[in-house]
Amino acid sequence: MKVLVVGASGGSGRATVRELGHRGHEVTAFSRHATTVAGQVDGGPLRGLNGDATDPGDVDDAVRGQDAVIITLGISENPVRVRLRGPAHTSLDVRSRGTAVVVEAMRRHGVRRLVVQTSYGVGPTRTHLPMLQRLVFWVLLRPQIVDTERQERIVRSSGLDWTAVQPVNLTDDDPAGPPFVSTTGATRSMKVARTQVAWLLAESVESDDHIGSTLSLSAR
């Protein structure tokens, strides 16, 4: 399967590129610095394509000829700095703007399968978030959460065969065994490894079982 990963140079994006490669897919890694991902995958072919996810021309070139698209867009900068001064290298609305551009390109080229990493605590899982986490969202992460809510709405109204994956707090742990996945917003903990997120993103691309569903993801 030809799979495009948008936001491929971030933590989850890199892990997803590796996971897809191990499974033998033909992967296109797309980001502003996608060529830094090249050479990290064993298995299927890997193409690094530099571009801006909010630029329709760049995205059109990346989407053309793909079978599926995975979006892992986000802001990797310090959240305190982002809250006080705004991001230095990424637009604050990168999730929603980038997702909207990708959706339009997918419609134009007839690419149906879309899997998007959003965040636990937005959309249908908003009421499941623990009180302390809600406070963090409101005080520290509010601009990013507002943008992620907008992203979720774009995905749900896209008319594509979408799946939204909502991980809880991300870590760089190396866990043993699969993560806990739920369609009801249930979790087993408030952390999950990026490698586990990548596993579920790849699983979701390969299966039609959860089209139109939101999957919550946590460590067991």
Backbone as CSV, one residue per row, in Angstrom:
resi,resn,N_x,N_y,N_z,CA_x,CA_y,CA_z,C_x,C_y,C_z
1,MET,0.842,-1.192,0.000,0.000,0.000,0.000,0.883,1.250,0.000
2,LYS,0.504,2.248,-0.779,1.221,3.517,-0.789,0.608,4.431,0.269
3,VAL,1.413,4.806,1.274,0.904,5.581,2.406,1.719,6.854,2.569
4,LEU,1.018,7.976,2.656,1.639,9.270,2.916,1.512,9.598,4.396
5,VAL,2.625,9.962,5.037,2.616,10.406,6.431,2.902,11.901,6.450
6,VAL,1.904,12.691,6.854,2.030,14.151,6.900,2.406,14.554,8.321
7,GLY,3.542,15.242,8.465,4.084,15.531,9.791,5.088,14.458,10.190
8,ALA,5.840,13.976,9.200,6.654,12.773,9.385,7.915,12.979,10.205
9,SER,8.337,14.226,10.420,9.590,14.422,11.154,9.384,14.644,12.650
10,GLY,8.132,14.687,13.113,7.861,14.738,14.547,8.009,13.364,15.180
11,GLY,7.873,13.304,16.504,8.076,12.040,17.209,7.136,10.941,16.764
12,SER,5.849,11.222,16.735,4.878,10.222,16.298,5.022,9.929,14.814
13,GLY,5.321,10.962,14.028,5.484,10.770,12.594,6.638,9.844,12.268
14,ARG,7.782,10.054,12.906,8.934,9.197,12.663,8.633,7.749,13.053
15,ALA,7.991,7.580,14.201,7.644,6.226,14.644,6.681,5.566,13.662
16,THR,5.753,6.340,13.118,4.788,5.799,12.172,5.452,5.411,10.860
17,VAL,6.366,6.226,10.383,7.116,5.893,9.173,7.858,4.577,9.357
18,ARG,8.502,4.416,10.506,9.236,3.167,10.775,8.286,1.976,10.827
19,GLU,7.152,2.134,11.516,6.192,1.036,11.640,5.647,0.617,10.272
20,LEU,5.284,1.583,9.456,4.776,1.272,8.121,5.842,0.584,7.276
21,GLY,7.077,1.050,7.394,8.167,0.429,6.647,8.380,-1.011,7.051
22,HIS,8.335,-1.286,8.353,8.492,-2.658,8.838,7.395,-3.565,8.290
23,ARG,6.219,-2.987,8.051,5.095,-3.769,7.529,5.132,-3.903,6.006
24,GLY,6.120,-3.297,5.373,6.298,-3.466,3.943,5.559,-2.495,3.062
25,HIS,5.015,-1.414,3.641,4.304,-0.430,2.834,5.279,0.500,2.102
26,GLU,4.808,1.094,1.036,5.585,2.088,0.290,5.259,3.455,0.887
27,VAL,6.195,3.999,1.652,5.926,5.161,2.494,6.499,6.436,1.878
28,THR,5.680,7.494,1.893,6.161,8.844,1.592,6.114,9.648,2.884
29,ALA,7.282,10.073,3.361,7.379,10.898,4.569,7.367,12.355,4.141
30,PHE,6.350,13.114,4.606,6.169,14.500,4.175,6.230,15.434,5.376
31,SER,7.117,16.407,5.323,7.200,17.473,6.323,8.176,18.509,5.796
32,ARG,8.359,19.582,6.554,9.318,20.595,6.123,10.742,20.055,6.124
33,HIS,10.992,19.009,6.918,12.339,18.436,7.019,12.281,16.926,6.813
34,ALA,11.529,16.492,5.836,11.279,15.057,5.656,12.529,14.278,5.272
35,THR,13.466,14.924,4.619,14.658,14.190,4.208,15.484,13.731,5.402
36,THR,15.259,14.297,6.584,15.970,13.833,7.777,15.462,12.471,8.229
37,VAL,14.299,12.046,7.722,13.734,10.744,8.086,14.283,9.654,7.196
38,ALA,14.799,9.996,6.042,15.262,9.010,5.070,16.337,8.115,5.670
39,GLY,16.308,6.853,5.262,17.312,5.893,5.707,17.039,5.269,7.046
40,GLN,15.892,5.582,7.689,15.600,5.055,9.012,14.647,3.858,8.977
41,VAL,14.245,3.438,7.789,13.217,2.407,7.695,13.771,1.152,7.057
42,ASP,13.515,0.009,7.683,13.799,-1.293,7.095,12.480,-1.847,6.572
43,GLY,12.519,-2.474,5.438,11.302,-3.073,4.903,10.915,-2.425,3.605
44,GLY,9.784,-1.723,3.573,9.272,-1.132,2.349,10.048,0.094,1.919
45,PRO,9.843,0.527,0.659,10.513,1.721,0.147,10.106,2.970,0.930
46,LEU,11.030,3.916,1.054,10.753,5.174,1.751,11.175,6.336,0.872
47,ARG,10.261,7.305,0.722,10.565,8.540,0.005,10.379,9.700,0.956
48,GLY,11.393,10.537,1.100,11.286,11.751,1.895,10.942,12.923,0.996
49,LEU,9.875,13.645,1.322,9.414,14.754,0.487,9.268,15.993,1.359
50,ASN,10.142,16.979,1.145,10.067,18.222,1.906,8.913,19.089,1.403
51,GLY,8.143,19.655,2.320,7.044,20.525,1.936,6.308,21.040,3.152
52,ASP,5.426,22.000,2.920,4.636,22.645,3.968,3.210,22.096,3.908
53,ALA,2.737,21.558,5.024,1.403,20.946,5.056,0.288,21.955,4.850
54,THR,0.574,23.238,4.990,-0.451,24.261,4.769,-0.376,24.863,3.363
55,ASP,0.527,24.351,2.534,0.677,24.838,1.163,-0.033,23.885,0.207
56,PRO,-1.116,24.313,-0.444,-1.878,23.402,-1.309,-1.049,22.770,-2.420
57,GLY,-0.093,23.513,-2.988,0.729,22.957,-4.049,1.620,21.829,-3.554
58,ASP,2.274,22.043,-2.415,3.128,21.009,-1.836,2.324,19.762,-1.505
59,VAL,1.167,19.964,-0.882,0.343,18.838,-0.449,-0.228,18.088,-1.650
60,ASP,-0.642,18.821,-2.695,-1.182,18.179,-3.887,-0.179,17.200,-4.486
61,ASP,1.071,17.623,-4.584,2.115,16.751,-5.124,2.307,15.510,-4.260
62,ALA,2.195,15.667,-2.944,2.415,14.548,-2.027,1.263,13.552,-2.049
63,VAL,0.031,14.037,-2.152,-1.156,13.181,-2.070,-1.376,12.391,-3.355
64,ARG,-1.008,12.965,-4.476,-1.265,12.327,-5.768,-0.669,10.910,-5.820
65,GLY,-1.501,9.926,-6.160,-1.044,8.553,-6.319,-0.999,7.721,-5.052
66,GLN,-1.393,8.289,-3.912,-1.365,7.546,-2.646,-2.628,6.691,-2.488
67,ASP,-2.527,5.650,-1.659,-3.690,4.831,-1.304,-4.313,5.273,0.011
68,ALA,-3.514,5.881,0.875,-3.993,6.304,2.191,-3.093,7.415,2.712
69,VAL,-3.638,8.201,3.649,-2.885,9.301,4.264,-3.023,9.214,5.770
70,ILE,-1.897,9.366,6.470,-1.876,9.478,7.931,-1.383,10.876,8.276
71,ILE,-2.110,11.574,9.148,-1.723,12.923,9.577,-1.270,12.883,11.033
72,THR,-0.051,13.362,11.289,0.490,13.425,12.657,1.000,14.837,12.949
73,LEU,0.295,15.836,12.467,0.728,17.226,12.629,0.640,17.666,14.091
74,GLY,1.532,18.564,14.482,1.503,19.110,15.833,2.628,20.101,16.038
75,ILE,2.683,20.665,17.234,3.725,21.624,17.604,4.630,20.963,18.638
76,SER,5.901,20.813,18.298,6.829,20.104,19.179,7.588,21.039,20.121
77,GLU,7.321,22.332,20.065,8.038,23.291,20.910,7.533,23.260,22.349
78,ASN,8.308,23.851,23.238,7.945,23.915,24.650,6.573,24.543,24.834
79,PRO,5.627,23.863,25.504,4.259,24.388,25.610,4.155,25.692,26.395
80,VAL,5.046,25.909,27.368,5.020,27.170,28.117,5.386,28.331,27.197
81,ARG,6.434,28.129,26.397,6.824,29.175,25.459,5.723,29.447,24.442
82,VAL,5.113,28.371,23.949,4.041,28.525,22.961,2.883,29.315,23.556
83,ARG,2.543,29.021,24.816,1.411,29.706,25.453,1.695,31.185,25.676
84,LEU,2.952,31.501,26.050,3.289,32.878,26.384,3.639,33.723,25.168
85,ARG,4.316,33.123,24.186,4.859,33.900,23.080,4.435,33.394,21.709
86,GLY,3.757,32.246,21.675,3.412,31.641,20.395,4.563,30.796,19.874
87,PRO,4.285,29.888,18.959,5.347,29.027,18.423,6.310,29.797,17.543
88,ALA,7.580,29.391,17.583,8.605,30.086,16.810,8.719,29.545,15.391
89,HIS,8.418,28.271,15.194,8.705,27.636,13.908,7.484,27.039,13.217
90,THR,6.355,26.975,13.901,5.162,26.330,13.349,3.961,27.218,13.612
91,SER,3.049,27.304,12.652,1.851,28.121,12.870,0.974,27.481,13.944
92,LEU,0.325,28.313,14.731,-0.474,27.826,15.856,-1.654,26.975,15.389
93,ASP,-2.118,27.210,14.187,-3.257,26.450,13.664,-2.827,25.392,12.647
94,VAL,-1.615,24.858,12.814,-1.074,23.915,11.829,-1.928,22.658,11.699
95,ARG,-2.535,22.202,12.799,-3.328,20.974,12.724,-4.556,21.176,11.834
96,SER,-5.315,22.214,12.111,-6.548,22.419,11.352,-6.261,22.866,9.923
97,ARG,-5.347,23.809,9.741,-5.037,24.281,8.385,-4.445,23.182,7.536
98,GLY,-3.487,22.461,8.099,-2.864,21.372,7.356,-3.857,20.276,7.014
99,THR,-4.701,19.922,7.966,-5.690,18.869,7.727,-6.681,19.288,6.654
100,ALA,-7.115,20.540,6.681,-8.045,21.029,5.660,-7.428,20.960,4.265
101,VAL,-6.167,21.327,4.152,-5.484,21.273,2.860,-5.342,19.829,2.385
102,VAL,-4.989,18.926,3.294,-4.849,17.506,2.933,-6.187,16.933,2.484
103,VAL,-7.244,17.237,3.217,-8.577,16.722,2.867,-8.972,17.170,1.468
104,GLU,-8.737,18.431,1.135,-9.077,18.932,-0.191,-8.286,18.199,-1.274
105,ALA,-7.004,17.973,-1.020,-6.174,17.260,-1.996,-6.634,15.813,-2.153
106,MET,-7.024,15.178,-1.067,-7.502,13.799,-1.139,-8.788,13.720,-1.964
107,ARG,-9.684,14.645,-1.748,-10.911,14.670,-2.558,-10.581,14.849,-4.041
108,ARG,-9.652,15.735,-4.313,-9.295,16.048,-5.703,-8.704,14.831,-6.412
109,HIS,-7.919,14.038,-5.678,-7.233,12.899,-6.290,-7.920,11.562,-6.019
110,GLY,-9.065,11.587,-5.366,-9.805,10.353,-5.148,-9.169,9.408,-4.137
111,VAL,-8.407,9.949,-3.197,-7.805,9.136,-2.127,-8.791,9.122,-0.959
112,ARG,-9.265,7.957,-0.561,-10.364,7.877,0.400,-9.927,7.675,1.853
113,ARG,-8.851,6.919,2.080,-8.548,6.472,3.447,-7.702,7.491,4.188
114,LEU,-8.238,8.001,5.300,-7.577,9.029,6.105,-7.552,8.594,7.563
115,VAL,-6.360,8.602,8.164,-6.189,8.319,9.591,-5.471,9.516,10.207
116,VAL,-6.052,10.081,11.267,-5.529,11.324,11.847,-5.268,11.139,13.335
117,GLN,-4.069,11.487,13.766,-3.767,11.547,15.194,-4.218,12.898,15.715
118,THR,-5.162,12.902,16.661,-5.582,14.149,17.289,-5.125,14.117,18.753
119,SER,-6.027,14.255,19.695,-5.632,14.262,21.096,-6.792,13.798,21.970
120,TYR,-6.492,12.968,22.947,-7.504,12.567,23.915,-7.969,13.793,24.695
121,GLY,-9.292,13.922,24.814,-9.849,15.058,25.531,-10.471,16.098,24.630
122,VAL,-10.496,15.834,23.306,-11.205,16.713,22.386,-12.303,15.903,21.696
123,GLY,-13.246,16.612,21.098,-14.329,15.910,20.412,-15.108,15.005,21.353
124,PRO,-15.351,13.750,20.971,-16.205,12.862,21.761,-15.620,12.452,23.107
125,THR,-14.317,12.641,23.325,-13.716,12.261,24.610,-13.535,13.460,25.545
126,ARG,-14.083,14.592,25.172,-13.902,15.810,25.970,-14.347,15.611,27.419
127,THR,-15.472,14.946,27.617,-16.008,14.774,28.970,-15.310,13.667,29.748
128,HIS,-14.446,12.905,29.086,-13.730,11.813,29.763,-12.426,12.278,30.402
129,LEU,-12.016,13.482,30.124,-10.718,13.953,30.589,-10.733,14.189,32.094
130,PRO,-9.732,13.672,32.839,-9.661,13.933,34.279,-9.564,15.430,34.580
131,MET,-10.025,15.830,35.762,-10.101,17.249,36.104,-8.744,17.937,36.024
132,LEU,-7.680,17.284,36.522,-6.355,17.903,36.480,-5.919,18.134,35.036
133,GLN,-6.199,17.166,34.183,-5.833,17.318,32.779,-6.633,18.437,32.108
134,ARG,-7.894,18.584,32.502,-8.699,19.681,31.955,-8.093,21.034,32.321
135,LEU,-7.587,21.137,33.551,-6.961,22.387,33.995,-5.713,22.688,33.167
136,VAL,-4.904,21.651,32.910,-3.703,21.828,32.083,-4.106,22.274,30.684
137,PHE,-5.129,21.644,30.133,-5.605,22.023,28.804,-6.005,23.498,28.779
138,TRP,-6.755,23.920,29.798,-7.288,25.271,29.818,-6.191,26.314,30.023
139,VAL,-5.285,26.059,30.961,-4.278,27.056,31.323,-3.106,27.058,30.351
140,LEU,-2.600,25.870,30.018,-1.341,25.779,29.274,-1.528,25.502,27.785
141,LEU,-2.473,24.658,27.446,-2.566,24.162,26.070,-3.790,24.659,25.308
142,ARG,-4.468,25.647,25.852,-5.745,26.038,25.261,-5.670,26.365,23.766
143,PRO,-4.697,27.151,23.281,-4.668,27.435,21.830,-4.529,26.171,20.983
144,GLN,-3.658,25.238,21.429,-3.493,23.995,20.672,-4.745,23.138,20.705
145,ILE,-5.425,23.120,21.858,-6.639,22.315,21.982,-7.760,22.884,21.120
146,VAL,-7.879,24.205,21.108,-8.879,24.840,20.232,-8.626,24.452,18.779
147,ASP,-7.360,24.454,18.374,-7.029,24.081,16.996,-7.302,22.602,16.736
148,THR,-7.035,21.754,17.732,-7.296,20.327,17.563,-8.785,20.042,17.487
149,GLU,-9.585,20.778,18.243,-11.047,20.655,18.121,-11.491,20.999,16.693
150,ARG,-10.909,22.044,16.146,-11.231,22.448,14.777,-10.801,21.351,13.791
151,GLN,-9.632,20.785,14.039,-9.152,19.682,13.199,-10.124,18.509,13.213
152,GLU,-10.600,18.138,14.406,-11.552,17.025,14.521,-12.811,17.296,13.693
153,ARG,-13.303,18.517,13.737,-14.517,18.839,12.967,-14.265,18.712,11.469
154,ILE,-13.094,19.127,11.022,-12.750,19.010,9.607,-12.710,17.545,9.192
155,VAL,-12.113,16.711,10.024,-12.019,15.278,9.718,-13.411,14.658,9.634
156,ARG,-14.252,14.950,10.607,-15.580,14.341,10.672,-16.497,14.784,9.528
157,SER,-16.284,15.968,9.017,-17.122,16.463,7.929,-16.472,16.287,6.563
158,SER,-15.385,15.545,6.502,-14.607,15.434,5.267,-15.292,14.611,4.182
159,GLY,-16.164,13.695,4.577,-16.763,12.782,3.609,-15.825,11.655,3.201
160,LEU,-14.648,11.577,3.817,-13.675,10.529,3.517,-13.870,9.337,4.457
161,ASP,-13.128,8.277,4.211,-13.147,7.099,5.094,-12.123,7.337,6.204
162,TRP,-12.553,8.048,7.241,-11.619,8.538,8.257,-11.653,7.702,9.531
163,THR,-10.545,7.742,10.239,-10.445,7.244,11.610,-9.633,8.262,12.399
164,ALA,-10.115,8.646,13.578,-9.386,9.559,14.457,-8.772,8.757,15.601
165,VAL,-7.485,8.905,15.805,-6.763,8.223,16.880,-6.397,9.258,17.929
166,GLN,-6.858,9.043,19.171,-6.655,10.010,20.244,-5.783,9.415,21.353
167,PRO,-4.477,9.604,21.279,-3.617,9.145,22.363,-3.699,10.069,23.572
168,VAL,-3.461,9.501,24.754,-3.300,10.314,25.958,-1.875,10.881,25.947
169,ASN,-1.293,11.220,27.084,0.019,11.876,27.123,1.097,10.987,26.507
170,LEU,1.859,11.559,25.584,2.848,10.796,24.828,4.169,10.678,25.579
171,THR,4.801,9.500,25.450,6.112,9.263,26.045,7.026,8.611,25.014
172,ASP,8.308,8.547,25.335,9.277,7.840,24.501,9.652,6.502,25.121
173,ASP,8.773,5.947,25.949,9.013,4.644,26.570,9.110,3.553,25.512
174,ASP,9.642,2.409,25.923,9.728,1.240,25.041,8.909,0.119,25.671
175,PRO,7.590,0.153,25.517,6.728,-0.777,26.245,6.744,-2.181,25.653
176,ALA,6.398,-3.141,26.477,6.210,-4.513,26.029,4.714,-4.758,25.850
177,GLY,4.333,-5.290,24.708,2.929,-5.612,24.484,2.158,-4.480,23.838
178,PRO,0.976,-4.787,23.369,0.159,-3.801,22.665,-0.480,-2.802,23.618
179,PRO,-0.943,-1.658,23.106,-1.616,-0.669,23.941,-3.070,-1.062,24.184
180,PHE,-3.734,-0.284,25.018,-5.168,-0.450,25.241,-5.901,0.494,24.296
181,VAL,-6.809,-0.048,23.506,-7.547,0.737,22.509,-9.037,0.635,22.815
182,SER,-9.729,1.768,22.759,-11.149,1.802,23.100,-11.906,2.675,22.111
183,THR,-13.143,2.300,21.813,-14.033,3.127,20.999,-15.015,3.906,21.859
184,THR,-14.915,3.778,23.174,-15.859,4.441,24.085,-15.232,5.563,24.891
185,GLY,-13.946,5.814,24.712,-13.251,6.829,25.498,-12.596,6.290,26.747
186,ALA,-12.698,4.991,26.993,-12.071,4.383,28.171,-10.556,4.362,28.020
187,THR,-9.844,4.476,29.141,-8.381,4.393,29.156,-7.938,3.540,30.343
188,ARG,-6.717,3.040,30.286,-6.127,2.296,31.398,-5.103,3.131,32.151
189,SER,-4.616,4.194,31.532,-3.634,5.086,32.150,-3.705,6.409,31.408
190,MET,-2.879,7.368,31.821,-2.846,8.656,31.119,-1.519,8.853,30.404
191,LYS,-0.901,7.755,29.972,0.290,7.864,29.142,0.284,6.740,28.110
192,VAL,1.005,6.978,27.021,1.140,5.979,25.974,2.407,6.297,25.181
193,ALA,3.089,5.276,24.725,4.337,5.465,23.985,4.055,5.825,22.532
194,ARG,4.942,6.620,21.959,4.791,6.988,20.549,4.838,5.761,19.644
195,THR,5.620,4.763,20.017,5.647,3.538,19.217,4.298,2.834,19.224
196,GLN,3.565,2.933,20.332,2.230,2.346,20.395,1.240,3.136,19.548
197,VAL,1.404,4.457,19.525,0.577,5.290,18.645,0.825,4.897,17.191
198,ALA,2.098,4.747,16.839,2.445,4.368,15.466,1.834,3.027,15.095
199,TRP,1.862,2.084,16.030,1.265,0.764,15.782,-0.214,0.897,15.439
200,LEU,-0.951,1.707,16.200,-2.384,1.837,15.956,-2.664,2.616,14.669
201,LEU,-1.867,3.630,14.369,-2.053,4.358,13.120,-1.871,3.424,11.922
202,ALA,-0.851,2.580,11.985,-0.618,1.621,10.894,-1.728,0.583,10.829
203,GLU,-2.150,0.077,11.987,-3.254,-0.881,12.027,-4.517,-0.281,11.410
204,SER,-4.780,0.980,11.710,-5.994,1.633,11.222,-5.976,1.812,9.712
205,VAL,-4.793,2.062,9.144,-4.677,2.173,7.690,-4.958,0.832,7.026
206,GLU,-4.511,-0.244,7.643,-4.633,-1.568,7.042,-6.026,-2.172,7.186
207,SER,-6.837,-1.641,8.085,-8.139,-2.228,8.372,-9.255,-1.208,8.142
208,ASP,-10.407,-1.721,7.701,-11.586,-0.878,7.550,-12.525,-0.978,8.755
209,ASP,-12.100,-1.666,9.795,-12.995,-1.952,10.924,-13.444,-0.698,11.658
210,HIS,-12.625,0.349,11.650,-12.947,1.524,12.461,-13.129,2.786,11.624
211,ILE,-13.576,2.619,10.404,-13.894,3.796,9.589,-15.042,4.554,10.251
212,GLY,-14.862,5.866,10.394,-15.873,6.699,11.033,-15.860,6.628,12.540
213,SER,-14.766,6.113,13.123,-14.695,5.934,14.582,-13.546,6.752,15.167
214,THR,-13.690,7.050,16.463,-12.617,7.655,17.252,-12.067,6.589,18.191
215,LEU,-10.743,6.384,18.151,-10.086,5.366,18.971,-9.249,6.042,20.047
216,SER,-9.564,5.763,21.304,-8.746,6.238,22.419,-7.609,5.258,22.637
217,LEU,-6.457,5.775,23.001,-5.252,4.953,23.065,-4.467,5.272,24.322
218,SER,-4.171,4.225,25.109,-3.393,4.393,26.343,-2.577,3.143,26.599
219,ALA,-1.565,3.269,27.475,-0.800,2.096,27.892,-1.662,1.240,28.815
220,ARG,-1.373,-0.039,28.841,-2.129,-0.942,29.703,-1.651,-0.849,31.151
